[in-house]
Amino acid sequence: MNTGELVELGQQLRVDSVRAAAAAGSGHPTSSMSAADLVAVLFAHHLRYDFARPDHPGNDRFVLSKGHATPLLYSAYKAAGAIDDAELLTFRKLGSRLEGHPTPQRLPWVETASGSLGQGLPIGVGIALAGKRLDHADYRVWVLCGDSELAEGSIWEAAEHAGYEHLDNLIAVVDVNRLGQRGPTRHGHDLDAYARRFKAFDWHVVELDDGHDVDAIDRAYAEAVSTTGQPTVILARTLKGKGVADTQDREGLHGKPLKNADEAIEELGGVRDLRVRVHEPPAVRDLRPVGDGGLELPRWEKGDPEKGVATRDAFGQALAALGTARGDVVALDGEVGDSTRAEFFAKEHPERYFECYIAEQQMIAAAVGVARRGWVPYASTFAAFLTRAYDFVRMASISGSGICLNGSHAGVAIGQDGPSQMGLEDLAMMRAVHGSTVLYPCDANQTAHLVAAMADLEGVRYLRTSRGESPVLYGPDEEFPVGGSKVLRSSAEDRLTVVAAGVTVAEALAAADILRQEGIPVRVIDLYSVKPVDRATLRQAAADTGCLLTVEDHRPEGGIGDAVLDAFTDGSPVPRLVRLAVRTMPGSATPAEQLHAAGIDAESIAASARLLVEQAIAP
């Protein structure tokens, strides 16, 4: 397209953004109007994409980080011929693919769900990392950001990671339109304020004083494409509501359709129906590494070694073995790989290992980006630190992203490090994620099998592992189906059922042995699958024993106790349910002292069971 045609295309994108928002009665047309010229030039001259083949390995990737600007995105799709005008006007309506904020669940051309600001660029970094280090393809990743979201810390985690990795296949375009939701942004139109920050993270910076000059935009994109060794950011000074006198650069209009849409459309030159021919992607062979095809998980015999095996150790060894068997498995870690044991994978498969340093938001975002390119990422850090990245986990679920997460050093059982390091909320957090799977193994063989099973699941998968050694309770050939459990003690005379997982399983077994000597038989269930939960086994235990005692190294809210209760929420009779959990604020102490102080060790379980069966024994 020549200059005049690019100007007309930009105007068309503005008009269609106004029309879509007017038809919906809601939306963000003014935020779309400011970036219209930026998108027009990108789609017409620089984006390489086959809309008929969104999975084409050579396609460039476009991420709308300012996810509220969907009227612009969908208008560009219309111009590219991916949707028609009738569908454009279904924007935000029930059953429409054109949601208020974009998701890949609805549209195959959307790379990631966005709308929680500050996530598009971090995920774009993940996609660019995949292109450089995994796919070995020359596709480019274009990310359109808003200036308001540059206040998010995750943006600067992404900026530093991209600069450190020299991601010259990543191009961020910042729509600096000066106005946020409630008024001016922190730096307004001060492009140099943003430039200094990006330069500090080793980005190549291009400043556009007029972000509506299509020729200047074209030159800036060409400069970005030709830059090597550095990611590029294009800082474009624009006007929110550009092109309509009543809206241009005016406060108080964010997130609202234009009051006089017909007049605005006329002022913008009327409805157009230009079509843009997006460049075809280059031919690329999708060469994925393959493993040896045979998965040989590590094996431990019951009771060997004498002190047991930490489930974090089993995680690391199993993940390394899985990486050998499957060439699509990737590992990411938050600079604690020597503790999570992700380092085992790093030593075996360094080309598929990503060190994200202490930037948990960027780690999860990178995992989402890598998963978008068809890889199977395992991201690990301390369970406590995943709370920092929870919004990224939540948004990964909205994207339908398949990511495997490992939270190690969970619970008070880590001992002397104290409460800042203890993941005590993680089960609740991960159970609340839509479509998630939550697993909490108690021994090495169980851990290894669950690590392997996670690779073939969908959605967000979470595995909770522990720091200290645990006894090997199961043989290496035991099976652990997701959604199952293991009944470890059972008899026809059982007076109650103890439900445990992870570190409390061994405590529950020890308590059961004490109680049996006292003539109080109890059933013990290892609830390694916290979500989905084994409803059938729990209901049978409730019918047989009448009382369930849950014990967990976690806060009482949202963890194993609530998972057990969920087995009875369909109208089934609810048994007597008593919960042992961490209800105090722990300090520093040994693991054994921590479990006792929290009331979740064998002695505490036995004491509670005695009271429940009304056979309290005087000391």
N, C-alpha and C positions, 0 to 999 in steps of 0.2 A: 504494500500500500504506500502511496505517496503521502506527503504531509497533510494535504487537505482531507484525504480519506481517513487518515488516523485521527484527525480532529473530529470528523463526523462520527467515527466509531466511538470515540470517547463520549460524545454527546448522546449517541444511541444508548450506551451503557447507563448514562445518567437518566435518560428518559425512562428506560425500562426499569431501573431501580425505583424511580418515583411511582411508576405504574404498579409494580409488584406490591410495594408497601401500601399504596392506596387501595388495591384490591383486597389486601389482607386486613387493612385497618390498623396495622401495627408494623413494626420493623424499624430499620435503621437506614433510611435513604440518604441522609446527609453524610453519614460516614462512608457510604458507598460512592457518593458523588465526588468526594475529595480524591479518591484513588482511581477514578474511572480512566484517566489518561494513562496512568501507570499500568493498568491491566490491559488497556487497549493495545499499547505498544508491545507488551509482553506477548500477548496471544497472537498478534499479527506478524511479529518479526522474529521473536527469539525462542518461544516455547516450542519444544519438539515433542509432539504427543499424538498418539493415535487413539481417538475417542472410541473407536470400534474395538480396540484392544487395550483396555486399561491395564492389563497385566503384561504388556509388551516390555521385555527387559531393557529396551533402549529408551523408553519414555523418560522425559524429564518429569520431575515431581513438583507439583505446585501445592503449597500449604498456605491456607488462609488462617494466619495466626490471629488476626483481628476477626474472630469468627462471627461477630454480629453483622459484618458487612456482607451477609449472604445475598441481599438483592443484587449486588455487583457481581458476585460469583455466578449466580444463576443467569444473570443477563449475559455474562460472558459465555456461559454454556450455550445459551440460545444463539448467540452470534456465531459460535463454532459449529452449530447444527446438532448439538448433543440433545437438546430439548427443543420443543416448539413453543410458540407464543401462548397457546392455550394452557400448557403446563406451567409456564412462567406465572400465569395469573392465578394458579392454585397455591401460591406461596403461603405458607403457614396455616393452611386449611387441613381439616381432618382427612387423613388418608393420603395426603400429598407426600411425594418424595422430597419436596422442597421445604425443609424444616427451617425454623427460625435461626438455628445454628446448625452447621453442616455435620453430617455423620456418614462414614463409609458404609454403615449398615443399610443406608437408603440409596446412596449414589456411589457407583463404582469408581468415579473419578476423584472422589474425596479421599485424601490420604489419611486423615485422622480427624476425629471429633475435635472441634475447637469451640471457643466461647468462654471457657475459663481462661482468662487472659494470661499470657506469659508462657504458654505451653507449645505453641506452634514452632517457635524457633528451636527450643530444646529437642523436640521430636524431629524437626528438620535436620538437626545435627546427627541424630541417630540414623536417619535415612542416608545422609551423606557419608557417614562412617561405613555403612553397609556398602555403598557404592565404591568407596576407596579400597576397603580392606577385605570385603567378602565377595561382592559381585564382580569386582575388577572391571567395572563398566564406566563409561564416561558420561553417564547421564548427569544432568545438573539438578540441583534442588533449589527451587525458588520459594522464598517465604515472604509473604506480605504481612508486615507488622503494623500496628498502630503505635503512635507515640505514647499514649497513656500506659500501655503495657510495659514500656521500658522502665517503669518504676518497680516492676516485679524482680525479685532477686533471681528467679529461675532464668530470666533473660541473660543475666550476667554469668551465671553458671554455664549457660550454653555458649556465650561469647568466648569465655576463657577456654572451654573445651575445644571449640572449633579452631581458635587461634593456635592452641597447643598442638592440635592434630594437623594443622596446615590444610584445612579442608577447602581447597580452591574450587571445589565443585558445589560450594554452598554460596548462595547469593541472597542476602536479606534486603528487602526493600521496605523502608520505613516511611509510612504516610504521616508526615509531620504536619498535621492540620491544626495544631495549637489548642484544640478544644476537647476536653473530656466530657464525662457525663454531667458533672455539676458546674463546670466552668473551665477556665484555662488549665492546661497541664503544667507540671512543675517548671519546665524549661521553655514553654511556649514555642515560638519559632526560632529559638536559638540553636541552629544546626551545629554550631561549633561545640556547644556543651555536649551533645551526643557524640560528635566526632572524636573529641578527646577521650571519651570513655572507650569507644571501639578501638581506637588506635592503641590504647594501653593494653588491649588484649590481642594485639598484633593482627588487626584486620586492615584490609585495604579499604579506604573510605572515599566515596564519591559524594560530593555535596551538590544538590540541585537547588539553586535559589528559586527557580520556578518549576515546581513539580507538575505543571500543566503544559509545559513546552514539549511537544511530542518529539521534536528533533533532538532536544537535549536529553530527553529520556532515552531515546534510541542510542545515542552516543554513550550514555552512561551504562546501558546494558551491554553494549559491545565491549566497553572497557572492562566490565566485570567478567565477561566470558573469557577475555584474553589474559586476565590476571592469573598468575601461577604462584603457588606456594603460600597463598593467603586466602582466607574467605573474604568476600567483599560485602560491604554494606552500602546501600544507596540511600542517602538521607534527602528526602524530597519535601521541600516546603510547599504545602498545598493549602487550600481553603475548604473548610467544611461547608457542605452545601453549595459547592462551586457551580456557578452558572445561573443561579436564581437570586435576584436581588433581595427578596424577602428572607432568604435563608443563609446566604453566603457569609461565612465568618461570624455568624451570630450565635450567641449563647442561648441555652434553654430549649434547643430543638433536638437534642440527642434522643434517639430511640423513638421518634414520633414520625408518623406519616405527614407529608406536607399538607397544610390546611387547604391550600388552593392548588390541588394537584393538576387540574386541567390547565390553569393559567401557567403553572410552572412548566408543564410540558410544551405549551405553546412558546414560552420564552426560550426554551431550550431548542426550539426549531422543529418541534413536532415529532411524531412517531416515525421511526425509520425501520428498515428491515435489511440492514447490511449483513453480509456474511463474510466471515474471515476464514481463510484457509490456513489452519495451523500446520506448521511444518511437520513432515513425517519424521519419526525417530530414526536414528541410524540402525542398520542391521546389527544385531548383537546376539551372540550365542550365549545362552544361559547355562554356564558351566558351573554346576554346583559340585563341591567335593562330596565324595561318597565315603562312607566308613567301610569297615571290613565286613559288615553285614551280620556278624555274630556278636551278640551282646554277652559278655562274660562279666557279670557283676561280681564284686568282691564277696567272699564267703567267710562266715565265722561259725564255728561250732558252738553249741550250747555250753555256757559256762567257761568259754575260752576266749580271751585270757581271763585270768582269775579276777582282775580288777574291773573287767568290763571294757566297753568301747563307747566313746562319746558319739552321739548321733551326728554331731557336726563332722567328725572324722569320716563316718560312713557316708555322709552326704558328699564330701569332697572326693572320696575314692570312687563312689558310684557315678558321680558326674563325669569324672575323667574317663571311666569305662564307657559310659554312654557316648561321650564325644568320640571315642575310638570306633564305636559301632555305627554311629550316625554322623555323617558329615554336615548335617544341617543344624547341629546343636552349637550354641554360642554361649559363652559365660561372661558376665559383667559383675564387677565388684566395687564396693565403695571404700577402697583403700584399707580393708580389713581382711584381705584374702588369707592371711596367715592365721586368722582367728576363725573365719567362716569355713576355712579349708578349700575355698575356691582356688587357692594356689595350686592344688593338685591338678586341676584342669589346665591352669596356665602353663605348668611345666610340660604337660603332655601335648597341648594344642595351643601354643602361643599365638598362632595366626588367627585364632577364633576367640581370643580372650581380650576383653576391654577393661582397662583400669580407668575407673571414673573418678577416682580420688574421693575426698569427702564432700560429695555433691550428690546427695541421694535423689533430689528431684531430677537432675540431669541423668542419673543412672537409670531411673525408671523410664524417663522420656526416651533415652537411647534404646532401651529394650523395646519400647513401643515402635520406634522407627525401624529397628532391625526386624521385628516381627512383621511389620508391614511389607517388608521385602521378601517374606517367605521363610525366614529363619526361625529357629526355636530358641529364644533366649532364656537363660537362667540368670537372674539378678539376685545378688546376695549382700546382706549387711546384717548388723545386729537388729533383732526384732524391734527394739526400742526406737531405732533411727528410721525405720520405715514410716513411722508416724509423720515425720517431716514431709514425706513424699506422698501422703495419702491422696491428695487431690489428683495427682498424676495416676494413681491406681484407679481411682473412681472414674476418671476420664478414659482410661484404657478400657474399662468395661463398656462405656458408652460407644467406644470405637469398635467393640467386638474384638479387641486385640488379644492374641494368645501369648501371654507372658507367664513364666514360671518364677516365683519369688521364693527366696529362702530367708527366713528370719532366725538368726542364731542367737545364742546367749539369752534365751528367753527365761523370764520368771526370776523369783528370788533364789532359785537354785544356783545362780552364778556366784553367789556368796559375797565376798568382801568388797566388790566394786561399788556396791550401794545402789540406791534406787534410780539414779539417772541412767544407768546402763541396763536396767531390768525391763524387758518387754512384758508388761502386765495388762496391756489393752489390745494386743495385736489380734487375738482370736476374734474378739468382738468386731474390730475394725475390718478384718478380712471377711468375716461371715456376712457383714452388711453389704458387701459389694455384689451387685447383681450378677448372677450366673457363676459365682466363684466356687472354687473347690478349696477346702481347708483341711490339711492333714497334719497330724501330730504324732510321729512315731516314737516308740519307747525303746527300741533296741536297734542294733546295727543292721541286721538282715532286713528288718521291716523298713528301715530307712532306705536301704539300697533299692528294694523293690518299688517303693513309692516314688523315689527319684525317677526311676525308669518309666513308671506309669504316667507321671506328669507330662511327659513329652507328647503323649497321644491324646491328652485331654483338650478341651476347648476353654476359651475365656481366661480369666485370671486364676492361677493356681498358686496356693501358698503352702509351704512346708515349714513347720516350726521345729527347730533343732536346739539341742542343749549343749552346754559347755562341758559338763562333767561326764565321767564314765558311767555307763549304765550296764547292768548285767545283760548278757546275751540270752534272751528268753526263748527265741524261736530258732529253728533250724534254717539253714540257707535255702532249702527248697520249699519252705512254707509260702503260701500264697496270701496276698493281702489286697483283695479287690476294693477299689474305691467305692465307698458307701457301705462297707462292711465293718465288722468288729470282731474281736476274739474273746470268747468266754474262757477264762483261765482257771477258774475254780467254780464248781457247780455240783450240787447234790439235790436230792428230793427234799431234804430237810432244811434248805437254806432259809434263814430268818430275814435276810435283807440282801440287797445287791449294792455293791460298791462299784461305781463307774469312774474310771480314771483314764488318763492319757499321758503320754510322755513320762516325765520324771516321777509322777505319782503312781504309775503302775507298779513299780517295784515296792513302793511304800504300801500300796493296797494289798499286795501279795503278802508282805511281811505282817500286816495287820490281820489278814485272814488266817495266817498260821497261828498267830497269838490267840485269836478268838476261837479257833478250832480246839486248841488245847483247853480252853475254858468251856467247851461244850456249846459254842455258838457258831454254827456253820454259816458262812456267808458266801454269796456268789461274787465273783470279780469279773468285770468286763473291761477290756482294753478298747477304748473308743478312739482308735487311731484315725478314723474318718469322722472329723467333727462336722463337716458339711461336704456332701450329703451324709446324714446320720442314719445309722442302722435302726430304723423304726421297728422292724419285726423282732429283732433280738431284745430291744429295750422293752417292748410291749410284753413279750413273753416273760421277761424277768419281773416286770411289774405284776403280772398275773400270778406268777409262782411265789413271789416273796412279799408283795404288798408294799414294799418301801425301797426307794432308790436313794442312795447316798452318793452324791457326786463330789469328787475331790480334784482340785485343779490348781496349778501354779499360775494363777491369773486372777484378775479382779472378778468379783461375783457377777458383774454385769456383762452379758453378751458372750460368755465363754461356754465351757462344757455344760454347766448347769442349764443354761438357756437352750443349748443344742439338744439336750436330753428332753427338756420340756416340749420342744417343737415336735417330738415324736407323738405327742398326745393332743395336738391342737386341732385335730379333725373331728373332735367329738368323742374320741375314745376315753374311757374312764381314766382320770388322772390319779396316779398313785401318790402316796405320801412321798414328798421329795424334799430332801435336806441337802444343803450345799455347804461344802467346805471350800473356802477360797481365801485369797489374800485380801484381808479387809483393813490392814493397818499400813502405815508408811514404814517400810523396812529401812534399816540402817546398814552398817557393815558388820558382817559376821560370817562364820563358816557356812557352807551350804547346808550342813546338817542342822546348825543352829537356826538358819533362816527358815527351813521347812518346819521346824518345831515351833518357832515364834509365830509363824503364819497359821499354825494349826492344821497343817496338811501332811504331816509325817505319819509313820505307822502308828506311833503311840496315840496321836490325836485321832486318827481314823478309828482305832480300836475303842478309844474312850467314847466317841460319838456313837459307835455301833452298840456299845453296851447300854447306853441310855435309850437308844431307839428300840431295843428289844426288851427294855425294862428289866435288865439284869445287871445293873450297876454293881460293881464289886468294890467294897471298901478297901483302901490301901492297907 
